[in-house]
Amino acid sequence: MATFVPATERRTKSPHLPFGDRRDAPFYGMDILSVLQFRREDLDYIFGVAREMRSMVDRIGTFDLLKGKILANLFYEPSTRTSSSFLAAMERLGGSVIPINEVTYSSVAKGESLPDTVRTLQTYADVIVLRHPEVGSAKLAAQYTTKPIINAGDGTGEHPTQALLDLFTIQEELGRVDGLTVTMLGDLKYGRTVHSLSRLLSLFDVRINYVSPEILNMPPELLAELNRQGMAQRELTTLSPVLPETDVLYVTRVQKERFDDLGQYESVKNAYVITPETLEDAKEQMIIMHPFPRVGEISMEVDDDPRAAYFRQMESGLYVRMALLAMVLGKA
Ligand code: CP
């Protein structure tokens, strides 16, 4: 586990302080690469700013907190939610965006390296959001730019902003995190969202059940890391024994694109499907979450169940990402 460095002592990357920016603002100039950067106090702060963002969007829609700032939204993998919510977040804050989606039409298609691409974008933008298929890519990119890098998913590694919005959703939906039982279901081997969320949950007093086919179990080194944090964890292959005790059911897609052997994918792709019948044994107050996209693991009939929190979860992404952009740019 990375050594925690308090926000106020962390290196700021921006060498020049534009008018109106606050160098003493928590997270000013910082990269957001992993949830291991955060402690509970940081989460309280981020969620407080996210609530303010929600209130501002409700009241006035768009405002000029980041007027004049530019985000480079650099996506080497497909995305709907992360890409469009960062774009919407920047525009709601009055800033503008250089959108580079799937890099098909950028010079990456001609063989340009990640370091050269981010060194180029830092000359145009104030902050870079990066999604890339390789674990560690965001950390690598951060070494080549003085502008903050926000990791929007590095292969099967981490998806820290998703974990922050997931935790924010749990807090807002259930009013607390301590004391909850969280059950993660599906592709726990390749699912970067569950990797980041489980690490973030280790800051709280929670129990986690992992339900997956054996070939998609959580990585053993991550289980060991969480064990050292004192996390109460249990691995299963079926949901029914733990559903009645579950407060948060976090469902994930089996990620076809991560399999070398498509026969193996076919053998597990329909391992779990949540239907209204599945939920008969669940708590009335349980919430169902999913980072999306879904490809059949939650039946659309579940969408009308008040426990289905996944569309509200997506909306939370906007407010949390507005908060993060404002923070790393010294405006919150
Ligand atoms: N949750 C998530 O990362 O979705 P996208 O792949 O659509 O960004």
Residues whose N, C-alpha, C, O or C-beta is under 5 A from the ligand:
A	BS01	CP	P78 S79 T80 R81 T82 S83 P291 F292 P293
